Amino acid sequence: MSQYDLISTGFYGNTTPEELVQKYGSPLYVYNEAVLRERCKEMRNLVSCPNFKVQYSAKANSNKELLKIIRSEGLHTDAMSPGEIFIMLQSGYHPEEIFFVANNASEEEMQYVIDAGILVSVDSLSQLQMYGRLNPGGRVAVRINAGAGVGHHEKVITAGKKTKFGVNADLIPEIKQIAEQYKLRIVGLNQHLGSLFMEPDGYIAGAQALLSVAEQFENLEFVDFGGGFGIPYRKHSGEQRLDLEALGSELSAIVQDWTAQYGQDIAFHTEPGRYIVAESSVLLGKVNAIKHNGTTKFVGTDVGFNVLARPVMYDSWHDLEFYRNGSRLDGYQLELATITGNICESGDIIAKDREVPIIEEGDICGILDTGAYGFAMSSNYNNRLRPAEVLIRTDGSPELIRRRDTLEDLLRNYE
């Protein structure tokens, strides 16, 4: 077994997985404040230029208490919906600290954002037309598709020829024509190449491509390179971290050279989501059943894909730890097992044919690195209840930051 052990690192503070589950129920999302703050600091120091800004992509996780911490670390934020904007404002963000990156927004959504005084990025000519009709003379940004994307799965590659996002770079004359028609000021360009890159080359190439497009616009206020920064999901097998120092050094040099040629100082942004929150959370669940079907041993937990959708959506990998009596199960006796949830779907599998310790009913399963696209993508499918969220504060104490659903919550929206 790996020497990486969340209990020994102090992730659970002054409590244990069993105590947390006993107090707050299972399944349970557990976050660590110290880890969250450390990731914010790492990203904030990525680029050395003075006009560098980090905008946290809140679609990864929009819990109010986490947003408050992220804001306290100096990060701005970007939103994908009026609902995210509402939560951000409730969490203490000001309109000028929010960037609305729209995709196929309705007129009602666009008007909500305009009325809130929040800067909009549009990702099609038709959306630019809509914005111009609703807010003639306004400031606006445009999401550019410079032609290439990156990502761990085709469903999360958000640039290139096969994606729905962004305005193709060869449509710049049309962008300028619409801007002139409605007297709009194009103040920024942004892009997002995709999610979970672990090598810097693709991101650097994408940044250079966007800067080439930016040269064709005058008086920009910012260029936003997007997010997608990956984290090592296979920690137990020694996967290395993304080399942020090397990436930041190369990006800083590119930005400095380009700014000198552009002739005016502008801001540069990134939009990390996963990198900020993924490693701050472990999803705890209880082992409720163990059986054999044929040659396969199934370990049945209460963590269905209504609680964690990433494995069924992307075939994604999450390292696992199992706990008993306040300690992590470890040792030399391992076996192959398939870890499943409790949803009535054959695809409800957390980990297939995984080498794990000998597990017993009542053990606690810890699913690592679930802070991004974990609770944010949860649902009440099968009328299951969404779990509570608990934050381990820097002093080691646990704090409930979102209560577990109740059965009455399932009736809340019925008349």
N, C-alpha and C positions, 0 to 999 in steps of 0.2 A: 504493500500500500504506500501511497505517497506520504511524504513527511508534512505536506501542506495540511493544516488542521485548523479550522476556524475557532475551535475552543481554545487551542493554545495561543492563537493570535489575539485573543480577547474580544473577538467579534461580538459575543453575546453579553459583554459587560460583566456585571456582578450577578448574573442569573444563568440559567441553563436552558437548552431547548425544551426539555420536559416541563420545567417550571413555566416557561412562556406559553406553551400549548395548554397547560392545565389552567392558566389564568385567563388567556384570551381566546382559547378555542383553536381547533384545527380544521382546515389548513390556516396558516398564518404567515403573512409577509412581515419579516423582521428587517429593519434598516439600521445601519450604523452611521451615526452623525460624523464621526471622525473620518471614516472612509470617504463619505460624501464631500466633506470640506477639502480633503486632500486632493481629490480629483478636480475640484473647482480650481484650486491653486495651481495644479499642474497645467491645466488648459489656459488659465489666465496668463501664465508666463511663457506661452508657446512662442510668441513673436516679440521681438525686441523693439519694434517701432512704437513711438509714443501714442499713435492713433489707433491702436489695436483694441478691438472690442470682441468679447465672447458673448454670444447670444444662445442661451440654453434652449434647445428644441424641446418644448414641454410635452410634445406628443408622447415622448418616451415615458414620462411619469409626471402627472400634474397634481399630486397630493399637495394640499395647501401648505402644510408644515415643511415639506421638502422645498417648495418654492421659496418660502421665507428664508431658509438657510442659504439657498443658492443666491438669492438676491443680496443677502448679507455678505456674501463672498465677492460681490461686485459684478456679477454676471447679469446682463440683460436677458431678454427672452424673445423667442419667436413663437407665434401662434398659428394654428391651422383652422380655427373655427371661432365663432363668437363665444361658444361655451368655454373654450380655453382662455379667451380674453377675459371673460367674466371671472373665472377662477383666479387669474393673474392679478386683476384689480383687487379682488378680495384678499389676496395674499400680500398686498402692499406695493405692487408694481405701479408705476405711473405710466400714462399713455406713451410718453416719449421713450420709455424703456422697453416697449413692445413693438415687434415687427410682425405684421400679418402677411404670411406667405400663403396666398390663396391658391386653391386648385378648384376650378369650376364653381366658383362662388356664385350664389344667387344675388339678385339685386338687393334683396332684403339684407343679406349678410354683408354685402359691400357697404350699404348705407349705414348699417350698425357700426362698422369699423370707422367709416368716415366721420360719423357723428361723434365717435369716441376720441377723435383726434389722433388716430394711430396710423402710422405709415403703412401703405399697402404695397406688396409686390404682386404683380400680375404675371400669369404664365401662358398667356395666349393673346393674339391680336384682338380677338373678340372681347376678352376680359379688359383689355386696355381701352377698347371702345366703350364698354360699359362704364368703366371708371371715369372716362372723360365726360360721358353724358351726366353722370351723377355728381361729379366734382370738377367742373371745368376750371382750369387755372391752377389745379392742385399739384402737389408734389407726389411722385410715384416712382417705384422701382420696377424693374423688369427682370423676371427669371429667364436666364439664357440657357439654352441647350447647345453647348459648344461642340457636341458630337461624340463624346465618349463617356462611359460610365464605369463604376466599380461596385463591387458588392459580393456578399457571400452566397447569394441566391438570386435567381432571375427576378423574383418578386420584389426585391429591394434595390435593384439597379435603376436609378432614376435619371439617367442621362444616356444619350445615344439614340440610335435610329428606331429602337423598339419600345420607347417609353412614352407615356402620355404627358410628361412634364416639360415645361419650358418652351421658349420661342427659339426656333432655329436661328443660328447666327446669320444666315443669308437673308433674313427678313428684316435686317436693320433699317433699310430705307422705309419699309412700311411702318416700323415702330416710330421713326422720326416724323413720318407723314401724319400719323394719328396724333402724336404729341402736338404737332403744329396746329392741327385742326381744332383741338380742344385747349390749346394754350397750356398744355401740361409741361411740367418741368421734370425731366428724367434725372433723378438725384442719385440713383444707385443701380447697380447690376448685381444679381446674385445667381447662384447655381447650387445644385446638390447632386453629386455624382452617384451616390449610392451609400450603402450601409455596411459597416464592418470590414474596412480594409485594414490589413496588418503590415503592409509595406508602403513606404511613402511615395514611391515612384508615380503611381496613378494620380494621387492627389496633387503632387507637384505639377504634373503634366496638365491636369485640369485647371490649376491656378494660372499657369502660363497661357492656356487657351482663353480663359476668361479675360485676362489682362489684355490680350490681343484684341478682343472685342471691345474692351473698355476704351482703348485708344481711339475708337471711332465716335466717342461721345465727349462733348465738352462739358466742363464744370460739374463733373460728378462729385458727390459728397462721400461716397463709399463704394467699395467693391467687397462683396460677400462671397467667400470661397466655399461656403457650405460646411457640412459636417461629415459624418460617416466614420469617424475615428473608432477603430476596433479595440476590443479588450480580449485578453486571453481566456477563452471559455474552457480550455483544457489545461487548467493549472495543475491538476494531479499528475499529468504526464510531462510537466515541465515546459509547457508552451511559453515562449518569450513574449514580453510586452511589446507593443508598438513603440519604436524608438522616437519618442516625442522630441528629444533633444536634437537629433539629426534632422528630423522633419522641420522643426522650428528654425534651425540654423539656415537651412537651404531656403525656406520660405521667406525668412527675414532678408536674405541677400537679394532674392528676386524682387521683393516689394521695394526695397531701397533703390535698386537700379531702375525699376519701372517708374517710381515716383519722380526721380530726377529727370527722366525723359518726358514725363507727362507735364511737368512744369508747375505743379501745384500740389500741396499736401492734402491728401484725402485720407479717410479712415479705411481700415481693413477689418473685416469681420469673419468669424467662423460660427458655425451653428452646431456644436456638439450636443447630442442627446444621450445616446447610449453610454459614451465614455464618462459622462458625469455621474450617472445614477446606477448603471448596471451592477457594478461590484459592491454597491452599498447595501445590497439586499440578499437575503437567503429566504427561500420559501420553505416553511416547515409543514410536513404532513405526517399523518399517522398510518402505520401499516395495519390494515384491518383483516387481510386474508392472504393465505399462501396456498398455492396448489400447483399441481402438474397437469398439463394437457399434452399428451404425447411425451416428447423429450424435453419440452420447454417448462421451466419453472417460472411461474408468474407470482410476482409480489404485488398485491393489490393495495393501493393507498387511497386516501380521500382527496388526492390532488388530481382532479379531472381537468380536461382541457378548457373547461369554463373558467378555471383558476389560472392556468398557464397554457396559453395557446401556441407558443413558439414551436414546440416540437412537432405538433400536428400540422402547422402551417408551413414551416420551413425545414423540417427534418433537423432541427437545430439540436446541438449538443449542449448539455449542462452537466458539469461534474456533480457527483452525489456524495453525500456523507450520511452515515446512519449512526444514530445515538441510542444509548441505553444506559440508564443509571447515571446520567450526567457526564458520560464520556463518549467519545467517538469509538465506534466499533472498529477494531484494527486487528492485525495479526496475519498469519500466513495461510489460514484456511479460507480460501476464496472459492466462489463458484459462479457459473453463468446464470443470470436471471434476467427476466424482462419485467421492468417496473411499469405498472399501469395505474390509471386513474379509475374513477367510479362512474364515468359517463357511458351511456348505452350506445357506444360506437366502437367498432373494431380498431379505429385509428387512435383511440385514446391511450397512447403509449408515451411515457416519459422517457424511457431509455430501453432499447432493445438489445438483448444478449450482452448485457453489461457484466463485467467481472466485479462482484461485490462480496462483502463478508457474508457469513451465514446469518440470515435475518430471521427474526421471530415476530409473530404478531405482537403488536403493542410497541414495537420500536418506532423511533421517530426518523423520518427521512428528511434530510436537508438538501434542497436543490439550490445550487450556488448561482450567483450572478443573475438574479431575476429582477433586479430593480428597473430595468428598461424593458418596456413592452410586456410586463408581467401583469400587475394589477391594471394597468392602463387598457389592456385588451381583454380583461375578464368580463364575464357575462353571467346571466342567470339561466343559461341553457340547462334543460332538464329541471327547471325551477330550483336549481341549486343556489345556495346562498354565497354571495361573495365574501371573502375572508376579511378579517380585521387587518389593520396595518399598525405596527408597533415600531417605535424609534428608540434605539439604544443611544442615550445621550452621552456626551463626552465624559461625564462622571460615572458612566456604567449603568445608570438607572434606566429602566424601560418606561416608555410613555406611549399610551394609546393615541394614535394620530388619526385613525379612522376606525369607527366601530364596525363589528361584523354585522352583515345583514340580518334582519329578523324575518320570520315568516310573514309578518304584517307588511313588511316592505314590498313583498310581492303583489300586494293589493293596492299599493299607494296611488297608482295612476288610473285605477278604475273609478268610474262614476258611481 
